[in-house]
């Protein structure tokens, strides 16, 4: 029986991970969520994990009440997340946390030699070099959960030793594809949260509307697959059927297709190298009829440009752009800044900061704090 722990168990990826766990009779040894006490407690009662963690310390007593009479050990905050990441005898830790709080638990799991199913983009965006090097030293596997990276990972199977010449990272284009900056001036929160193909959490849905999400995925792909930024091409594909593709030395391109449903990549990360039955709709290409592919609009979507510039510049720049975006998205959702301001701040941060290299977790945290302060002062 596979043993897993799930960080971010009440979010969209987390609940679908537990669907897979339920369908395949996995042993869930730990659960963690940030705020959703009620759902977390229900999950704990169903799966009987040894450890349950609540991120928000103010919710701790509520969780204790909700789990009264169970034998779960209840922990909280970053210490709690890292306690889960340090557990022995876990086959895979699923990291589905949102934001760069996911980085330290990832590093801790790698130190603990636990394989990771990674849905937390910010882990590789902010600490890519550190994480990848550490994983290699400890012989820890990182299985991508993001649909695009899972697609690339799937395309690479059976191609050991064959050099990737390029990857084609597909993007849905989000709800504002084809719009100009002038048309996006007065975008409301509801409009930005209305994604055409994928149903996801709030933060990632806004990131999809600004194309920040694709920028983060660009950086993630660079680290996961050991590529130079020049080897990654972003292509807008509105139907989200081709989840990404790999071009090899002979110019043959292999793509992975499916209906847009995160359950496939989540399950593959957990069952790799096996493919098990999965409760998702079958893909019917004739139902779609046409699949379209277009160039992304780097002029309108500042966040996308900021991410690509940041990874080309290297060092702490990707971390800075990510932290600026996290702050800016929170402010947009709070109705404190406009939609376009998110991208403006991301680009402005690249000019504001000078290059610093990343050799430790502390370097990343220092850059993060400075970036958040920059947003507080300039937004
Ligand atoms: Mg994705």
Boltz pocket constraint, residues with backbone or C-beta under 6 A from the ligand:
constraints:
  - pocket:
      binder: B
      contacts: [[A, 146], [A, 147], [A, 148], [A, 217]]
      max_distance: 6.0
